[in-house]
Amino acid sequence: MPSKHRASDSEESSSRSALPPSKRRVRHASRACDECRRRKIRCDGMVPQCTICKNRGSSCEYKDEDRRKTNLEHIEDINARMDRFEKLVENLLAATTASKSMAATTQPLSDAGLIESIIQTRPNESSSRMAELPVNHAGDRLPTALRSKNTTPSSTTSAKQMLHNIDTLPVTSSRLRKVEGGPDYELFQRVGKADAALVQHGPTSLWTCASSHLQQTEASSTHELRMGDWIDWSRNLPSSLNISKAIHDQALDYFAAFYAPWCLSVDMPAFLVDLNICNMTQVSGRDRQSPPSRTAHYSPLLHCCVLYLGLRLIKQEHPALVRSYESIFMRHCSALLFEECDHTALSSLRAYNLFSNCAHFVRLSTCENQFNLGDRQHATGYLYSGMAIAGVHALGLNLNCENYVRRGQMTPDERNLREYAFWTTYLQDTIRALAAGRQPILVETSNAPFPQIDSILDDVLWSSPTVPLSSVTPPSPGLSVSGLRSMRSTAFHWMARLAIISRSVLETLYSSSNGESTKEESAWDLLQQLETWHDRFPLAHPDMNPLPHVLLLLMTYHLVVIFILRPFYRSTSNPIPAQKCQQAAQSILYLLDLFESVHGLRFCHHNLINAIFGAATIFLLGNIKSKDIDLSSSDLLNFNRCVDHMSRLSLTWTEAAMSHDILVALQAECEQPSDELLLDQNDLNPSFPPFNSFNDMQDIWGLMFPDQAFQWHDLSESSM
């Protein structure tokens, strides 16, 4: 019988057998050349010419299409099948457990009942948030194809048969199965950790069907400084800004101490590390990749906003530099804003929040002579804050990601970064709603759990600014408490719980949907929740933890008490609301004095404006009430102390100066209600023109207490 192998093949075989056994290597190619595939012999896949073709002297080409599945597609299909089976097993176990617990009182579940018990919806977590931490409900639903078109599966349909039909569904693409499965399936596209971990695409989006190929990002450890490298720290700042490295670091130092811990606006230790990484100029090297432009903690826009707010805290020492930066801030940052909107990262989300505040104060500072006091609600900053809300939905931050962590699709660190970014936006939206008298933009439909308390983050010591200021006494604010545990994570967690109650206050007491009787009943329930919050708050003793963000959190708590009981302050049948409002205002005044003695109020966050204004108006109402019944009180003295504190805060924040003038105008109007009243020019802040507009003051008072039970004419009538 003639041999089936050709001579060249025999020569190749004999040459391989001549090699010693220790040196024989079988090389497997992932793809054979066209000639070897036609001859159906093993090819080593060498390029440009494989060994077989080289020995034969024939042409070697790789033109034919490889009709086999790629490894990536094969892995995707396997992963999709595994995910479906895992969900199926989890649901079956959950249904089995539920049926056993009900066996004593009910009949065994039929096949239809088993399927019905598997198809469960996730309960709403927001209703029980104040009772305890949200529980992760991992029960997912079966695909829509397994559910009946009407209500429940037919009793004649076997559960085993329906489960057997999973892989015989009409839709064969795993990605299309995800769309068919509805919102409980993997409706995310994975991106790099530094850019926010997950991007959400809903079930109607064509991007839901995009490839789920993971984009790996370079770890920060690979971007270490080597010989010849240097940090171009001003790379992302305006080129025309004449600022030294010393002043730059000083501004960031004050921002880190007094602004960043509030609502965890920025994680400054991580921000400073990534600032060096993203602004590194490397010596060329083949083994090195270029540093990233953004990370989860740093972005160019965030850098510019942090610098501006830090300079505001020390603007008394550098007034010309602040004015120079304000003149170019909006133009430079608007360009950065558009760049970061193309691919929003977690750091970009924080930057949007800060940019809205920066835009607000830049507008007030650069156009202060063009605005009357009634124009202080111009919408520049408010509208920019909506970008952060949109970023929350774009990144899917309002979803519970515990399932992704359990499956290894997300690390616990990524989950924590996402939860912290969500709650930072949530808190700032709530505070902005309280200050503006508007309902929050971010609706209460979140499944995200409360931010976890991180002991490592709490143990980071709070440090007073290292560079002293010659214009303040003592020159280093907060020096007496420097070295205390910062407790940033604990304060952040409890601020999130307080925000839930605050939202209920706005929706229940300051909306037109509920009647007056319903509001009064709800007010006492809300007050009970608030008192429970205070009893459980572990940092409720300010003298033991006089840190800036802790003191501001306690003042916010007392301000919410005022918001709850303010509509019932003038009640003649129940004096408790007025008494509790007075107690809350007294507590705010005590905390203001403590903040001034330890840190200095000029370094406090601008959210303090709302607390001072709320306490001052309660003292003003108390003074009017005492005049009506011919009793002397200290309310007027306390009111004047609040005005003094607002004046100190106005050294940093422009709106505090406007609020100071509003309080002075309110006092003058209450003491001498007259249409011809003119304010003393010495009592007003010289940066703003005097005003005598009844409409302005009515609008301002309505901003603070936008309820139907109290209007500006109440003050006028009570003072006559």
C-alpha positions as CSV (number, residue, x, y, z in Angstrom):
1,M,0.0,0.0,0.0
2,P,1.5,3.4,-0.9
3,S,2.3,5.7,1.9
4,K,-0.2,8.5,2.7
5,H,2.6,10.9,3.6
6,R,4.6,12.8,1.1
7,A,8.4,12.9,1.1
8,S,8.6,16.3,2.6
9,D,6.4,15.2,5.4
10,S,8.6,12.2,6.1
11,E,11.7,14.3,6.1
12,E,10.1,16.7,8.6
13,S,9.0,13.7,10.8
14,S,12.4,12.1,10.7
15,S,14.1,15.4,11.6
16,R,11.8,15.7,14.6
17,S,12.5,12.2,15.7
18,A,16.2,12.7,15.5
19,L,16.0,15.3,18.3
20,P,16.7,14.0,21.8
21,P,13.6,13.6,23.9
22,S,14.5,16.4,26.3
23,K,14.5,18.9,23.4
24,R,11.4,17.9,21.6
25,R,8.8,20.7,21.8
26,V,5.3,20.6,20.3
27,R,4.4,24.1,19.2
28,H,0.6,24.6,18.8
29,A,-0.5,27.5,16.7
30,S,-3.8,29.2,17.4
31,R,-4.3,29.6,13.6
32,A,-2.8,27.6,10.7
33,C,-1.7,29.1,7.4
34,D,-3.9,28.6,4.4
35,E,-1.6,25.9,2.8
36,C,-1.4,23.8,6.0
37,R,-5.1,24.1,6.6
38,R,-5.7,22.9,3.0
39,R,-3.4,20.0,3.4
40,K,-4.7,19.3,7.0
41,I,-1.4,19.1,8.6
42,R,-0.1,20.7,11.8
43,C,1.2,24.2,11.4
44,D,3.4,26.1,13.9
45,G,1.9,29.5,12.8
46,M,5.3,31.2,12.3
47,V,5.1,34.6,10.6
48,P,5.8,35.5,7.8
49,Q,6.4,31.9,6.9
50,C,5.7,28.8,8.8
51,T,8.3,26.0,9.1
52,I,6.4,23.6,6.8
53,C,6.1,26.1,4.0
54,K,9.6,27.2,4.5
55,N,11.0,23.7,4.1
56,R,8.8,23.1,1.1
57,G,9.6,26.4,-0.5
58,S,5.9,27.2,-0.9
59,S,4.1,30.5,-0.3
60,C,2.7,31.0,3.2
61,E,-0.4,33.1,3.6
62,Y,-3.1,33.7,6.2
63,K,-6.0,35.0,4.1
64,D,-8.8,32.6,4.8
65,E,-11.3,33.7,7.4
66,D,-11.1,31.9,10.7
67,R,-14.7,30.7,11.2
68,R,-14.1,29.5,14.7
69,K,-15.3,31.4,17.7
70,T,-12.8,33.7,19.3
71,N,-11.8,33.0,22.9
72,L,-13.5,36.2,24.1
73,E,-16.8,35.4,22.5
74,H,-16.6,31.8,23.9
75,I,-15.8,33.1,27.4
76,E,-18.7,35.6,27.2
77,D,-21.2,32.9,26.3
78,I,-19.9,30.7,29.1
79,N,-20.1,33.5,31.6
80,A,-23.6,34.4,30.5
81,R,-24.7,30.8,31.0
82,M,-23.0,30.5,34.4
83,D,-24.7,33.8,35.5
84,R,-28.1,32.4,34.5
85,F,-27.6,29.1,36.3
86,E,-26.3,30.9,39.4
87,K,-29.3,33.1,39.6
88,L,-31.5,30.1,39.0
89,V,-29.9,28.1,41.9
90,E,-30.2,31.1,44.2
91,N,-33.9,31.6,43.4
92,L,-34.6,27.9,43.8
93,L,-32.9,27.9,47.2
94,A,-34.8,31.0,48.3
95,A,-38.1,29.5,47.2
96,T,-37.3,26.2,49.0
97,T,-36.4,28.1,52.2
98,A,-39.7,30.1,52.0
99,S,-41.7,27.0,51.4
100,K,-40.2,25.2,54.4
101,S,-41.0,28.1,56.7
102,M,-44.6,28.1,55.6
103,A,-45.1,24.3,55.6
104,A,-46.8,24.4,59.0
105,T,-49.6,26.6,57.9
106,T,-49.9,26.2,54.2
107,Q,-50.1,23.4,51.6
108,P,-47.0,22.5,49.7
109,L,-46.2,24.7,46.7
110,S,-47.3,23.5,43.3
111,D,-45.0,23.9,40.3
112,A,-46.8,27.1,39.4
113,G,-46.5,28.3,43.0
114,L,-42.8,27.6,42.9
115,I,-42.3,29.7,39.8
116,E,-44.4,32.5,41.3
117,S,-42.4,32.5,44.5
118,I,-39.2,32.8,42.5
119,I,-40.4,35.8,40.6
120,Q,-40.0,38.4,43.3
121,T,-39.4,42.1,43.2
122,R,-36.9,43.9,45.4
123,P,-38.6,45.6,48.3
124,N,-38.3,49.3,48.7
125,E,-35.5,50.1,51.1
126,S,-36.1,53.8,51.7
127,S,-39.1,53.3,54.0
128,S,-37.0,51.4,56.6
129,R,-33.7,53.3,56.3
130,M,-34.0,55.1,59.6
131,A,-34.7,51.9,61.5
132,E,-31.5,50.0,60.6
133,L,-29.0,49.7,57.9
134,P,-30.5,48.6,54.5
135,V,-30.3,44.9,53.9
136,N,-29.1,43.6,50.6
137,H,-31.9,41.7,48.9
138,A,-30.2,39.6,46.3
139,G,-33.2,37.7,45.0
140,D,-33.3,38.3,41.2
141,R,-36.1,37.5,38.9
142,L,-36.3,34.9,36.2
143,P,-36.1,36.1,32.5
144,T,-39.3,37.6,31.2
145,A,-39.7,34.7,28.8
146,L,-40.3,32.4,31.8
147,R,-43.2,34.5,33.1
148,S,-46.7,34.3,31.8
149,K,-48.0,37.0,29.4
150,N,-51.0,37.5,31.8
151,T,-50.5,37.1,35.5
152,T,-49.1,33.8,36.8
153,P,-47.9,30.6,35.1
154,S,-50.6,28.1,34.3
155,S,-51.1,25.4,36.9
156,T,-50.7,22.8,34.2
157,T,-47.2,24.0,33.3
158,S,-44.5,22.0,35.1
159,A,-41.8,24.0,36.9
160,K,-39.1,21.6,35.8
161,Q,-40.2,21.9,32.2
162,M,-40.1,25.7,32.3
163,L,-36.7,25.7,33.9
164,H,-35.5,23.2,31.3
165,N,-36.5,25.6,28.5
166,I,-34.0,28.2,29.5
167,D,-31.5,27.3,26.8
168,T,-34.2,26.7,24.2
169,L,-35.4,30.3,24.2
170,P,-35.8,31.9,20.8
171,V,-33.1,34.5,21.5
172,T,-29.7,32.9,21.1
173,S,-27.4,35.9,21.7
174,S,-26.3,36.2,25.3
175,R,-26.3,40.0,25.1
176,L,-29.9,40.0,23.7
177,R,-30.9,37.7,26.5
178,K,-29.7,40.4,28.9
179,V,-32.0,42.9,27.2
180,E,-34.9,40.5,27.2
181,G,-34.3,39.7,30.9
182,G,-35.3,43.2,31.9
183,P,-33.7,45.6,34.5
184,D,-32.5,42.8,36.8
185,Y,-29.9,41.6,34.4
186,E,-26.4,43.0,33.7
187,L,-27.3,46.3,32.2
188,F,-23.9,47.7,32.7
189,Q,-20.8,48.2,30.6
190,R,-17.6,47.7,32.5
191,V,-14.9,50.4,32.2
192,G,-11.7,51.1,34.1
193,K,-11.6,51.5,37.8
194,A,-10.1,55.0,37.7
195,D,-13.0,56.1,35.5
196,A,-15.8,55.0,37.8
197,A,-16.1,51.2,37.7
198,L,-19.5,50.8,36.0
199,V,-21.4,52.8,33.4
200,Q,-25.2,52.2,33.3
201,H,-27.0,51.6,30.1
202,G,-30.7,50.9,30.5
203,P,-32.7,48.1,28.8
204,T,-33.8,50.4,26.0
205,S,-30.3,51.6,25.1
206,L,-28.5,50.1,22.2
207,W,-25.3,50.3,24.2
208,T,-26.7,47.5,26.5
209,C,-25.7,45.1,23.7
210,A,-22.2,46.4,23.4
211,S,-19.2,44.3,24.1
212,S,-18.5,43.8,27.8
213,H,-14.8,43.6,27.3
214,L,-13.0,44.8,30.4
215,Q,-10.7,47.8,30.0
216,Q,-7.9,47.4,32.5
217,T,-6.3,50.5,33.9
218,E,-2.8,50.9,35.1
219,A,-2.3,50.6,38.8
220,S,-0.9,53.7,40.6
221,S,2.0,51.8,41.8
222,T,3.4,51.6,38.3
223,H,3.6,55.4,38.1
224,E,6.3,55.9,40.7
225,L,8.8,58.7,40.5
226,R,12.1,57.6,39.0
227,M,15.4,59.4,38.4
228,G,14.7,62.4,36.3
229,D,10.9,62.5,36.7
230,W,9.2,65.6,38.1
231,I,5.8,66.8,39.1
232,D,4.3,69.6,36.9
233,W,1.7,70.6,39.6
234,S,0.3,73.5,37.6
235,R,-0.2,71.6,34.4
236,N,-4.1,71.7,34.6
237,L,-4.3,75.2,36.1
238,P,-4.8,78.3,33.9
239,S,-1.5,79.3,32.3
240,S,-2.1,82.9,33.1
241,L,-2.6,82.3,36.8
242,N,0.5,83.6,38.6
243,I,0.5,81.4,41.7
244,S,3.5,80.0,43.5
245,K,3.8,76.4,44.8
246,A,3.7,77.6,48.4
247,I,0.4,79.5,48.0
248,H,-1.0,76.6,46.0
249,D,-0.2,74.1,48.8
250,Q,-1.4,76.5,51.4
251,A,-4.8,76.8,49.7
252,L,-5.1,73.0,49.4
253,D,-4.1,72.7,53.1
254,Y,-7.0,74.9,54.3
255,F,-9.4,73.2,51.9
256,A,-8.4,69.8,53.3
257,A,-9.0,70.9,56.9
258,F,-12.2,72.9,56.7
259,Y,-14.0,72.1,53.5
260,A,-13.3,68.6,52.2
261,P,-14.5,66.6,55.3
262,W,-18.0,68.1,55.0
263,C,-20.1,65.6,53.1
264,L,-16.8,64.0,52.1
265,S,-16.6,66.4,49.2
266,V,-13.1,65.2,48.4
267,D,-10.9,62.5,49.8
268,M,-7.9,64.8,50.2
269,P,-5.2,62.2,51.1
270,A,-6.1,60.2,47.9
271,F,-6.5,63.4,45.9
272,L,-3.0,64.6,46.7
273,V,-1.5,61.2,45.8
274,D,-3.3,61.1,42.5
275,L,-2.4,64.8,41.8
276,N,1.2,63.8,41.7
277,I,0.5,60.8,39.5
278,C,-1.6,62.6,37.0
279,N,0.8,65.6,36.7
280,M,4.0,63.5,36.5
281,T,6.4,64.3,33.7
282,Q,8.3,61.1,33.0
283,V,11.7,60.4,31.5
284,S,11.1,58.4,28.3
285,G,11.3,54.7,28.7
286,R,10.0,51.7,26.8
287,D,8.8,49.9,29.9
288,R,6.6,52.8,31.1
289,Q,3.1,54.0,30.2
290,S,2.0,57.6,30.3
291,P,0.3,58.5,33.5
292,P,-3.5,58.9,33.5
293,S,-5.1,62.3,33.2
294,R,-7.8,61.4,35.7
295,T,-8.4,58.8,38.4
296,A,-11.2,58.1,40.8
297,H,-9.9,60.8,43.1
298,Y,-8.4,63.4,40.8
299,S,-9.4,65.3,37.7
300,P,-8.2,68.6,36.2
301,L,-11.6,70.2,36.8
302,L,-11.6,69.0,40.4
303,H,-8.1,70.4,40.9
304,C,-9.2,73.8,39.7
305,C,-12.3,73.9,41.9
306,V,-10.4,72.7,45.0
307,L,-7.8,75.4,44.5
308,Y,-10.5,78.1,44.1
309,L,-12.4,77.2,47.2
310,G,-9.1,76.9,49.2
311,L,-8.1,80.4,48.0
312,R,-11.5,81.7,49.2
313,L,-10.7,80.5,52.7
314,I,-7.5,82.6,52.7
315,K,-8.5,85.4,50.4
316,Q,-7.9,88.0,53.1
317,E,-4.2,87.2,52.7
318,H,-4.2,87.0,48.9
319,P,-7.1,89.3,47.6
320,A,-5.4,90.2,44.3
321,L,-4.7,86.5,43.5
322,V,-8.3,85.6,44.2
323,R,-9.7,88.3,42.0
324,S,-7.2,87.3,39.2
325,Y,-8.3,83.7,39.4
326,E,-12.0,84.6,39.4
327,S,-11.6,86.6,36.2
328,I,-10.4,83.5,34.3
329,F,-12.0,80.7,36.3
330,M,-15.2,80.2,34.3
331,R,-13.5,80.4,30.9
332,H,-10.8,77.9,31.8
333,C,-13.1,75.5,33.8
334,S,-15.8,75.5,31.2
335,A,-13.4,74.0,28.7
336,L,-12.5,71.3,31.2
337,L,-16.1,70.7,32.0
338,F,-16.9,69.8,28.4
339,E,-13.9,67.4,28.3
340,E,-14.9,65.6,31.4
341,C,-18.5,65.3,30.4
342,D,-17.5,63.2,27.4
343,H,-16.4,60.5,29.9
344,T,-17.7,61.1,33.4
345,A,-15.6,59.6,36.2
346,L,-16.1,59.5,39.9
347,S,-13.7,62.4,40.3
348,S,-15.7,64.3,37.6
349,L,-18.9,63.8,39.6
350,R,-17.3,65.5,42.6
351,A,-15.9,68.2,40.4
352,Y,-19.4,69.0,39.1
353,N,-20.7,69.5,42.6
354,L,-17.8,71.8,43.5
355,F,-18.0,73.6,40.2
356,S,-21.6,74.5,40.9
357,N,-20.6,76.2,44.2
358,C,-17.6,77.9,42.5
359,A,-19.7,79.2,39.7
360,H,-22.2,80.6,42.2
361,F,-19.6,82.5,44.2
362,V,-17.6,83.6,41.1
363,R,-20.8,85.1,39.7
364,L,-21.6,86.9,43.0
365,S,-18.0,88.2,43.3
366,T,-17.5,89.4,39.7
367,C,-21.0,90.8,39.3
368,E,-21.7,92.1,42.8
369,N,-22.5,95.6,41.7
370,Q,-25.0,94.4,39.1
371,F,-27.2,92.4,41.5
372,N,-29.8,93.6,44.0
373,L,-30.4,91.6,47.1
374,G,-33.5,90.0,45.5
375,D,-31.3,88.5,42.7
376,R,-29.3,86.3,45.0
377,Q,-31.1,83.2,43.7
378,H,-29.7,83.5,40.2
379,A,-29.6,80.0,38.9
380,T,-26.0,79.7,37.6
381,G,-24.7,77.4,40.3
382,Y,-28.1,75.6,40.8
383,L,-28.3,74.5,37.2
384,Y,-24.7,73.3,37.1
385,S,-25.5,71.1,40.1
386,G,-27.9,69.2,38.0
387,M,-25.0,67.8,36.0
388,A,-23.9,65.9,39.1
389,I,-27.4,64.4,39.4
390,A,-27.2,63.3,35.8
391,G,-23.8,61.8,36.5
392,V,-25.3,59.7,39.3
393,H,-27.7,58.1,36.8
394,A,-25.2,57.8,34.0
395,L,-22.8,55.9,36.3
396,G,-25.6,53.9,38.0
397,L,-24.5,55.0,41.4
398,N,-28.0,54.8,42.8
399,L,-28.0,51.0,42.5
400,N,-27.0,48.4,45.0
401,C,-23.8,46.7,43.7
402,E,-23.5,44.0,46.2
403,N,-24.3,41.3,43.6
404,Y,-21.4,42.5,41.4
405,V,-19.0,42.3,44.4
406,R,-20.2,38.8,45.2
407,R,-19.6,37.7,41.6
408,G,-16.2,39.2,41.4
409,Q,-17.2,41.8,38.8
410,M,-16.4,44.6,41.1
411,T,-14.1,44.9,44.1
412,P,-15.2,46.1,47.5
413,D,-13.1,49.2,47.1
414,E,-14.9,50.0,43.9
415,R,-18.2,49.5,45.5
416,N,-17.3,51.8,48.4
417,L,-16.0,54.5,46.0
418,R,-19.3,54.4,44.2
419,E,-21.4,54.5,47.3
420,Y,-19.5,57.4,48.8
421,A,-19.7,59.4,45.5
422,F,-23.5,58.8,45.4
423,W,-24.1,59.9,49.0
424,T,-21.9,63.0,48.5
425,T,-24.1,64.1,45.6
426,Y,-27.3,63.1,47.6
427,L,-26.3,65.1,50.6
428,Q,-25.3,68.2,48.7
429,D,-28.5,68.1,46.7
430,T,-30.5,67.9,50.0
431,I,-28.6,70.8,51.6
432,R,-29.1,72.8,48.5
433,A,-32.8,72.1,48.5
434,L,-33.1,73.2,52.2
435,A,-31.2,76.4,51.5
436,A,-33.1,77.3,48.3
437,G,-36.6,76.3,49.5
438,R,-36.9,73.9,46.5
439,Q,-37.6,70.2,46.3
440,P,-34.5,68.1,45.8
441,I,-33.5,67.3,42.2
442,L,-32.3,63.7,42.9
443,V,-35.5,61.8,43.5
444,E,-35.8,59.2,46.3
445,T,-35.7,56.0,44.2
446,S,-32.3,54.7,45.3
447,N,-31.4,51.2,46.3
448,A,-27.9,52.2,47.3
449,P,-27.2,51.3,51.0
450,F,-25.9,53.8,53.5
451,P,-22.2,54.5,53.2
452,Q,-20.2,52.1,55.3
453,I,-18.3,53.4,58.3
454,D,-14.6,52.9,57.5
455,S,-12.5,52.7,60.7
456,I,-9.3,53.4,58.6
457,L,-10.8,56.6,57.3
458,D,-11.9,57.6,60.8
459,D,-8.5,56.9,62.2
460,V,-6.8,59.5,59.9
461,L,-5.9,62.4,62.2
462,W,-7.4,65.8,61.6
463,S,-4.6,68.3,61.1
464,S,-4.8,72.0,61.3
465,P,-3.3,74.0,58.4
466,T,0.5,73.9,58.7
467,V,1.0,77.4,57.3
468,P,0.0,80.1,59.8
469,L,-1.8,83.3,58.8
470,S,-0.7,86.6,60.1
471,S,-4.2,88.2,59.8
472,V,-5.9,85.8,62.3
473,T,-5.6,85.1,66.0
474,P,-4.5,82.5,66.7
475,P,-2.4,82.3,63.5
476,S,-3.0,78.6,63.1
477,P,-6.8,77.9,63.3
478,G,-7.8,74.6,64.9
479,L,-4.4,74.0,66.4
480,S,-5.9,73.0,69.8
481,V,-7.7,70.0,68.2
482,S,-5.0,69.0,65.7
483,G,-4.3,65.4,66.1
484,L,-7.8,64.2,67.0
485,R,-9.3,61.3,65.0
486,S,-11.0,62.9,62.0
487,M,-14.1,60.6,62.2
488,R,-14.9,61.6,58.6
489,S,-16.5,58.3,57.8
490,T,-18.8,58.2,60.9
491,A,-19.9,61.8,60.4
492,F,-20.6,61.1,56.7
493,H,-22.7,58.0,57.5
494,W,-24.8,59.9,60.0
495,M,-25.2,62.9,57.8
496,A,-26.7,60.5,55.2
497,R,-29.2,59.4,57.8
498,L,-30.0,63.0,58.6
499,A,-30.5,63.8,54.9
500,I,-33.2,61.1,54.7
501,I,-35.2,62.8,57.5
502,S,-34.6,66.3,55.9
503,R,-36.1,65.1,52.7
504,S,-39.1,63.9,54.5
505,V,-39.4,67.3,56.1
506,L,-39.4,69.0,52.7
507,E,-41.8,66.6,51.1
508,T,-44.2,66.5,54.1
509,L,-44.3,70.0,55.6
510,Y,-43.2,72.2,52.7
511,S,-45.3,70.9,49.9
512,S,-48.9,71.7,48.9
513,S,-50.0,68.1,48.6
514,N,-50.8,67.6,52.3
515,G,-53.4,69.3,54.4
516,E,-52.7,71.3,57.5
517,S,-53.9,68.6,59.9
518,T,-51.8,66.0,58.2
519,K,-48.7,68.2,58.4
520,E,-49.1,68.8,62.1
521,E,-49.4,65.0,62.7
522,S,-46.4,64.3,60.5
523,A,-44.3,67.0,62.2
524,W,-44.3,65.2,65.5
525,D,-43.4,61.9,63.8
526,L,-40.5,63.6,62.1
527,L,-39.4,65.2,65.3
528,Q,-39.4,61.8,67.0
529,Q,-37.2,60.4,64.2
530,L,-34.9,63.4,64.6
531,E,-34.5,63.0,68.3
532,T,-33.8,59.3,67.8
533,W,-31.1,60.2,65.3
534,H,-29.5,62.6,67.9
535,D,-29.7,59.9,70.7
536,R,-27.8,57.4,68.5
537,F,-25.3,59.8,67.0
538,P,-21.9,58.8,68.5
539,L,-20.4,62.3,68.2
540,A,-23.3,64.2,69.9
541,H,-21.0,65.9,72.5
542,P,-19.4,68.8,70.7
543,D,-16.9,69.6,73.5
544,M,-15.3,66.2,73.0
545,N,-15.1,66.4,69.2
546,P,-15.0,70.1,68.2
547,L,-14.0,69.3,64.6
548,P,-15.3,71.6,61.9
549,H,-17.4,69.0,60.1
550,V,-18.8,67.6,63.4
551,L,-19.9,71.0,64.6
552,L,-21.5,71.8,61.3
553,L,-23.4,68.5,61.3
554,L,-24.8,69.3,64.8
555,M,-25.8,72.7,63.7
556,T,-27.6,71.2,60.7
557,Y,-29.5,68.9,63.0
558,H,-30.8,71.8,65.1
559,L,-31.6,73.7,61.9
560,V,-33.8,70.7,60.7
561,V,-35.6,70.9,64.1
562,I,-36.4,74.5,63.4
563,F,-37.7,73.6,59.9
564,I,-40.0,71.0,61.4
565,L,-41.5,73.2,64.1
566,R,-41.3,76.7,62.5
567,P,-44.7,76.4,60.8
568,F,-46.3,75.9,64.2
569,Y,-44.3,78.6,66.1
570,R,-47.2,81.0,66.5
571,S,-49.6,78.3,67.7
572,T,-51.7,79.6,70.6
573,S,-52.9,76.2,71.8
574,N,-49.5,74.5,72.0
575,P,-46.4,76.4,73.2
576,I,-44.0,73.4,72.6
577,P,-43.1,74.3,69.0
578,A,-41.9,77.7,70.0
579,Q,-40.0,76.4,73.0
580,K,-38.2,73.7,71.0
581,C,-37.4,76.3,68.3
582,Q,-35.8,78.5,70.9
583,Q,-33.8,75.6,72.3
584,A,-32.5,74.7,68.8
585,A,-31.6,78.3,68.1
586,Q,-29.7,78.5,71.5
587,S,-27.9,75.3,70.6
588,I,-26.8,76.7,67.2
589,L,-25.6,79.9,68.9
590,Y,-23.5,77.8,71.4
591,L,-22.0,75.8,68.6
592,L,-21.2,79.0,66.7
593,D,-19.3,80.4,69.7
594,L,-17.4,77.1,70.0
595,F,-16.5,77.1,66.3
596,E,-15.3,80.7,66.6
597,S,-13.1,80.0,69.6
598,V,-11.5,76.9,68.2
599,H,-11.3,77.5,64.5
600,G,-12.6,80.9,63.5
601,L,-15.9,81.2,61.6
602,R,-14.3,82.7,58.6
603,F,-12.9,79.2,57.8
604,C,-16.2,77.4,58.0
605,H,-18.1,75.9,55.1
606,H,-20.6,78.2,53.4
607,N,-23.5,75.8,54.4
608,L,-23.1,77.5,57.9
609,I,-25.0,80.5,56.4
610,N,-28.3,78.6,56.6
611,A,-27.8,77.6,60.2
612,I,-26.9,81.2,61.3
613,F,-29.9,82.6,59.4
614,G,-32.3,80.0,60.8
615,A,-31.3,80.7,64.4
616,A,-31.3,84.5,63.9
617,T,-34.9,84.5,62.6
618,I,-36.1,82.4,65.6
619,F,-34.5,85.0,68.0
620,L,-36.2,87.8,66.0
621,L,-39.6,86.1,66.3
622,G,-39.0,85.6,70.0
623,N,-38.2,89.3,70.4
624,I,-41.4,90.3,68.7
625,K,-43.4,87.8,70.8
626,S,-41.9,89.1,74.0
627,K,-42.8,92.7,73.0
628,D,-46.4,91.6,72.5
629,I,-46.7,90.4,76.1
630,D,-44.5,93.1,77.6
631,L,-41.7,90.8,78.7
632,S,-38.0,91.4,78.5
633,S,-35.9,88.7,76.9
634,S,-32.4,88.1,75.6
635,D,-33.6,87.3,72.1
636,L,-32.5,90.6,70.7
637,L,-29.0,90.2,72.2
638,N,-28.8,86.7,70.7
639,F,-30.0,88.0,67.4
640,N,-27.2,90.5,67.3
641,R,-24.7,87.8,68.2
642,C,-25.9,85.9,65.1
643,V,-25.5,89.0,63.0
644,D,-21.9,89.3,64.3
645,H,-21.2,85.7,63.4
646,M,-22.6,86.2,59.9
647,S,-20.3,89.2,59.5
648,R,-17.3,87.1,60.4
649,L,-18.3,84.5,57.8
650,S,-18.8,87.2,55.2
651,L,-15.0,87.6,55.2
652,T,-14.9,84.4,53.1
653,W,-18.2,83.9,51.5
654,T,-20.0,86.6,49.5
655,E,-23.5,85.3,50.2
656,A,-22.8,85.6,54.0
657,A,-22.4,89.3,53.5
658,M,-25.7,89.5,51.7
659,S,-27.4,87.4,54.4
660,H,-25.9,89.8,57.0
661,D,-27.6,92.8,55.3
662,I,-30.8,90.9,55.1
663,L,-30.9,90.2,58.8
664,V,-30.1,93.9,59.5
665,A,-33.0,94.9,57.2
666,L,-35.4,92.4,58.9
667,Q,-34.6,93.8,62.3
668,A,-35.1,97.4,61.2
669,E,-38.4,96.5,59.5
670,C,-39.7,94.7,62.6
671,E,-38.8,97.5,65.0
672,Q,-39.9,100.4,62.8
673,P,-42.4,99.2,60.1
674,S,-42.6,102.2,57.8
675,D,-42.6,102.5,54.0
676,E,-40.1,105.4,54.3
677,L,-37.5,103.5,56.4
678,L,-33.9,103.9,55.3
679,L,-31.2,101.8,56.8
680,D,-28.1,103.2,58.4
681,Q,-25.3,103.0,55.9
682,N,-22.8,102.0,58.6
683,D,-24.9,98.9,59.4
684,L,-24.7,97.4,55.9
685,N,-21.8,95.6,54.4
686,P,-20.0,98.2,52.2
687,S,-19.6,95.7,49.4
688,F,-23.3,95.8,48.6
689,P,-25.7,98.7,47.9
690,P,-28.4,99.4,50.5
691,F,-31.9,98.4,49.6
692,N,-35.4,99.2,50.9
693,S,-37.5,96.8,48.8
694,F,-40.5,95.2,50.5
695,N,-40.6,92.6,47.7
696,D,-37.0,91.7,48.2
697,M,-37.4,91.1,51.9
698,Q,-40.7,89.2,51.4
699,D,-38.9,86.9,48.9
700,I,-36.0,86.4,51.2
701,W,-38.1,85.4,54.1
702,G,-40.1,83.1,51.9
703,L,-36.8,81.5,50.9
704,M,-36.1,80.6,54.5
705,F,-39.6,79.5,55.5
706,P,-41.6,78.7,52.3
707,D,-44.7,77.5,54.1
708,Q,-48.3,78.6,53.8
709,A,-48.7,79.1,57.6
710,F,-46.3,82.0,57.8
711,Q,-45.6,84.9,55.5
712,W,-43.9,88.2,55.7
713,H,-47.0,90.1,56.8
714,D,-47.0,88.0,60.0
715,L,-44.0,90.0,61.1
716,S,-45.5,93.3,60.1
717,E,-48.7,92.6,61.9
718,S,-47.1,91.3,65.0
719,S,-44.9,94.4,65.3
720,M,-47.7,96.9,64.9
